[in-house]
Amino acid sequence: MSEIVLGLGASHSTLMNTHWDEVDHLPEAHRFRDGLGVARDALAAAAPDAVVVVGSNHFRGMFLDLMPAITVGVGEVLGAGEAGTPGGPLPVDPDLARTLVDGMVDDGFDPAFSLRLTVDHGITHSLQHLVPDLDVPVVPVVVNMFAPPLPPLRRIAALGATIGRVLRADGVDRRVALIASGGLSHRLPWPKWFETLSDDDRFLVEAWLNGRDSWAQYEVRRRQIIRAAQPDINADFDARFLAALEAGDLSEVLAMSDDELEAEAGNGAHEIRSWIAVQAALHGPDGPPRATTAAYAAVGPWLTGMGVSVMTPAHLPLPTTTLEAAR
C-alpha cells in the first residue's frame, strides 16, 4: 500500500512572482516566503514518489461553459503559465490518478477526469515554490472554489478521507505527499457569475465564460481589477483556522455555511477546502495529523492572509526542519 508521508498547506499569490519588489521591505512577506522554505525542506526530506495537489481553478483551465465540482488530471497535465508560474507539460502519475478516480466513484463521488487538463496557479504556484525542480510526478485534484454552487465543506472533508483511504489500500509500495494550495482569508473583486453589478463584473464573467481558447487576452484588465482591490483580511479567522488545524479538529469550520464563511473571511477563503481535504486524507488509524504552522502573515499588497502548514501523520515523527522552525 502507499504510505502518506506528509501534508502541506500553502497559500498562493502570483504577485509574489511578478511584484516581489513591492513587498521586499515587508517582514510579513519574507515571513511567508521563509515558511515556504520550511515546507519545501520538509517535502524534500520526506522523499515522496508522487505528490497529490488539491487546489482551485481561477478560470484559466476551467470555465463557465463547463464547471465540474471535482476534476482529476489522469493524463497530460499542462500548466497555464500565467504570471511566471510553470507552463507547459508537468510530470504526472496517471496510474495513481486513475486509482484515485476509481476510489472516489466507489465512495459515491462523481469526479470529472481529464486526459488533457490545464491547471493554473491554484495548482502550479505550490509546485513552483514547494517542488521547484518539478521532478516528482503529480496528480492534480481541482476543486471548484469560485463558481457557486460549491461542494460543501463537509463533502470536501469526506473527499479527503476517501483520498487517504484509497492511498492506504492501493497495494502499491509508494510514498505519497499531499499539498493543499490556496487560502486563507481574502476577498477578491470577483462577482458571483449570476450577480453582475458593474462593468468589471460583466467583463470578468465574460472572461470566465469565453476564455477557454483565449484566456490570455483577458489578462491585462483582469490584473488591473485585482490590483485595484483593497485588502480585506481577517487575521483572527486565520488564527482560529490554523489553531483548529493544529488541534486536529476542524468541526467548527466544517459547520459553517458558504455564506457564513464568505461573510467572515471573504470569497477567497473558499480555498480552505484544499486544506480541509488534505487534513482529512492524513487522518489515519492513529488519529488526525500533527500540524505545525510554519508561517502566517497578513500581506496586504497580496490581499491575502498567507499561511503555511506542515502536517505529519500521527504515527510519523515531525520533520527536523519543522521542529527547528517551531523553535
PEKA-V989816 format. One record per residue. N is the residue number from 1. RES is the residue in three letters. SS is DSSP state (A for helix, B for strand, O for the rest). PHI is phi as a letter, one per 30 degrees, with the letter a starting at -180 (* if undefined). NEAR is the number of other C-alpha atoms within 10 Angstrom. Layout:
n->{N:N}
res->{RES:RES}
ss->{SS:SS}
phi->{PHI:PHI}
near->{NEAR:NEAR}
This chain:
n->{1:2:3:4:5:6:7:8:9:10:11:12:13:14:15:16:17:18:19:20:21:22:23:24:25:26:27:28:29:30:31:32:33:34:35:36:37:38:39:40:41:42:43:44:45:46:47:48:49:50:51:52:53:54:55:56:57:58:59:60:61:62:63:64:65:66:67:68:69:70:71:72:73:74:75:76:77:78:79:80:81:82:83:84:85:86:87:88:89:90:91:92:93:94:95:96:97:98:99:100:101:102:103:104:105:106:107:108:109:110:111:112:113:114:115:116:117:118:119:120:121:122:123:124:125:126:127:128:129:130:131:132:133:134:135:136:137:138:139:140:141:142:143:144:145:146:147:148:149:150:151:152:153:154:155:156:157:158:159:160:161:162:163:164:165:166:167:168:169:170:171:172:173:174:175:176:177:178:179:180:181:182:183:184:185:186:187:188:189:190:191:192:193:194:195:196:197:198:199:200:201:202:203:204:205:206:207:208:209:210:211:212:213:214:215:216:217:218:219:220:221:222:223:224:225:226:227:228:229:230:231:232:233:234:235:236:237:238:239:240:241:242:243:244:245:246:247:248:249:250:251:252:253:254:255:256:257:258:259:260:261:262:263:264:265:266:267:268:269:270:271:272:273:274:275:276:277:278:279:280:281:282:283:284:285:286:287:288:289:290:291:292:293:294:295:296:297:298:299:300:301:302:303:304:305:306:307:308:309:310:311:312:313:314:315:316:317:318:319:320:321:322:323:324:325:326:327}
res->{MET:SER:GLU:ILE:VAL:LEU:GLY:LEU:GLY:ALA:SER:HIS:SER:THR:LEU:MET:ASN:THR:HIS:TRP:ASP:GLU:VAL:ASP:HIS:LEU:PRO:GLU:ALA:HIS:ARG:PHE:ARG:ASP:GLY:LEU:GLY:VAL:ALA:ARG:ASP:ALA:LEU:ALA:ALA:ALA:ALA:PRO:ASP:ALA:VAL:VAL:VAL:VAL:GLY:SER:ASN:HIS:PHE:ARG:GLY:MET:PHE:LEU:ASP:LEU:MET:PRO:ALA:ILE:THR:VAL:GLY:VAL:GLY:GLU:VAL:LEU:GLY:ALA:GLY:GLU:ALA:GLY:THR:PRO:GLY:GLY:PRO:LEU:PRO:VAL:ASP:PRO:ASP:LEU:ALA:ARG:THR:LEU:VAL:ASP:GLY:MET:VAL:ASP:ASP:GLY:PHE:ASP:PRO:ALA:PHE:SER:LEU:ARG:LEU:THR:VAL:ASP:HIS:GLY:ILE:THR:HIS:SER:LEU:GLN:HIS:LEU:VAL:PRO:ASP:LEU:ASP:VAL:PRO:VAL:VAL:PRO:VAL:VAL:VAL:ASN:MET:PHE:ALA:PRO:PRO:LEU:PRO:PRO:LEU:ARG:ARG:ILE:ALA:ALA:LEU:GLY:ALA:THR:ILE:GLY:ARG:VAL:LEU:ARG:ALA:ASP:GLY:VAL:ASP:ARG:ARG:VAL:ALA:LEU:ILE:ALA:SER:GLY:GLY:LEU:SER:HIS:ARG:LEU:PRO:TRP:PRO:LYS:TRP:PHE:GLU:THR:LEU:SER:ASP:ASP:ASP:ARG:PHE:LEU:VAL:GLU:ALA:TRP:LEU:ASN:GLY:ARG:ASP:SER:TRP:ALA:GLN:TYR:GLU:VAL:ARG:ARG:ARG:GLN:ILE:ILE:ARG:ALA:ALA:GLN:PRO:ASP:ILE:ASN:ALA:ASP:PHE:ASP:ALA:ARG:PHE:LEU:ALA:ALA:LEU:GLU:ALA:GLY:ASP:LEU:SER:GLU:VAL:LEU:ALA:MET:SER:ASP:ASP:GLU:LEU:GLU:ALA:GLU:ALA:GLY:ASN:GLY:ALA:HIS:GLU:ILE:ARG:SER:TRP:ILE:ALA:VAL:GLN:ALA:ALA:LEU:HIS:GLY:PRO:ASP:GLY:PRO:PRO:ARG:ALA:THR:THR:ALA:ALA:TYR:ALA:ALA:VAL:GLY:PRO:TRP:LEU:THR:GLY:MET:GLY:VAL:SER:VAL:MET:THR:PRO:ALA:HIS:LEU:PRO:LEU:PRO:THR:THR:THR:LEU:GLU:ALA:ALA:ARG}
ss->{O:O:B:B:B:B:B:B:B:B:O:O:O:O:A:A:A:A:O:A:A:A:O:O:O:O:A:A:A:A:A:A:A:A:A:A:A:A:A:A:A:A:A:A:A:A:O:O:O:B:B:B:B:B:B:O:O:O:O:O:O:O:B:O:O:B:O:O:O:B:B:B:B:B:B:B:B:B:B:B:O:A:A:A:O:O:B:B:B:O:O:B:O:A:A:A:A:A:A:A:A:A:A:A:A:A:O:O:O:O:O:B:B:B:B:B:B:B:B:O:A:A:A:A:A:A:A:A:A:A:O:O:O:O:O:O:B:B:B:B:B:B:B:O:O:O:O:O:O:O:O:O:A:A:A:A:A:A:A:A:A:A:A:A:A:A:A:A:O:O:O:O:O:O:B:B:B:B:B:B:B:O:O:O:O:B:O:O:O:O:O:O:O:O:O:O:O:O:A:A:A:A:A:A:A:A:A:A:A:A:O:O:O:O:A:A:A:A:A:A:A:A:A:A:A:A:A:O:O:O:O:O:O:O:A:A:A:A:A:A:A:A:A:A:A:A:A:O:O:O:A:A:A:A:O:O:O:A:A:A:A:A:A:A:A:O:A:A:A:A:A:A:A:A:A:A:A:A:A:A:A:O:O:B:O:O:B:O:O:B:B:B:B:B:B:B:B:B:B:A:A:A:O:B:B:B:B:B:B:B:B:B:O:O:O:O:O:O:O:A:A:A:A:A:A:A:O}
phi->{*:d:c:d:c:a:b:b:b:b:d:b:a:d:d:d:d:c:b:e:e:d:b:e:d:c:e:d:d:d:d:d:d:d:d:e:d:d:d:d:d:d:d:d:d:d:h:d:d:a:b:c:c:c:a:c:b:c:i:b:c:b:b:d:d:a:b:d:d:b:b:c:d:c:b:d:b:c:d:d:i:d:h:i:d:e:c:i:d:c:d:b:b:d:d:d:d:d:d:d:d:d:d:d:d:e:c:j:d:b:d:d:b:b:d:b:c:c:c:c:d:e:c:d:d:d:d:e:c:c:b:d:d:h:c:c:d:b:b:d:c:c:c:d:b:b:b:d:d:c:d:d:e:d:d:d:d:d:d:d:d:d:e:d:d:d:d:d:c:d:i:c:d:a:c:b:c:b:b:c:c:k:i:c:d:a:b:d:d:c:d:d:d:c:b:c:c:b:d:d:e:d:d:d:d:d:d:d:d:c:d:e:c:a:d:d:d:c:d:d:d:e:d:d:d:d:d:d:d:c:d:b:c:c:d:d:d:d:d:d:d:d:d:d:d:d:d:i:b:c:d:d:d:d:d:d:d:d:d:d:d:d:d:d:b:j:d:d:d:e:d:d:e:d:d:d:d:d:e:d:d:d:d:c:e:c:j:d:d:d:c:b:d:d:a:b:a:d:c:e:d:c:i:b:d:c:b:b:b:c:c:c:e:e:d:c:d:d:e:e:d:d:d:d:d:d:d}
near->{13:19:19:24:21:28:29:29:31:29:25:24:19:16:18:19:12:12:13:13:11:12:17:12:10:13:12:18:23:17:19:23:20:16:25:25:18:26:31:21:17:23:24:12:13:16:14:19:17:22:25:24:27:30:31:29:22:17:23:24:20:23:21:17:10:8:16:18:17:21:21:24:26:26:19:17:25:21:21:23:17:17:19:15:20:22:18:12:14:21:16:23:22:19:11:24:21:17:15:25:23:15:19:21:12:12:15:10:16:15:19:16:19:14:12:13:22:23:29:26:29:28:29:26:29:27:23:15:18:22:18:13:9:14:12:17:16:26:27:26:26:28:24:23:25:20:19:13:11:18:16:17:22:19:16:23:22:19:22:25:22:23:24:24:19:23:22:19:12:16:10:12:11:17:18:22:24:29:29:30:29:32:31:33:31:28:23:18:17:18:18:15:17:11:10:15:10:10:8:16:19:17:15:24:21:15:22:22:17:16:22:16:9:11:18:14:11:16:16:9:13:17:12:10:16:14:16:9:14:14:18:17:24:19:19:13:18:23:16:14:20:21:16:16:22:19:14:18:14:20:10:10:18:18:13:14:13:19:11:12:21:17:12:17:25:21:23:24:28:25:26:26:30:29:30:26:28:31:32:24:27:28:21:18:9:10:12:22:26:23:25:22:22:26:24:24:20:23:20:18:18:22:22:29:29:30:27:31:28:28:31:26:24:17:14:12:11:18:19:13:17:22:13:10:15:12:5}
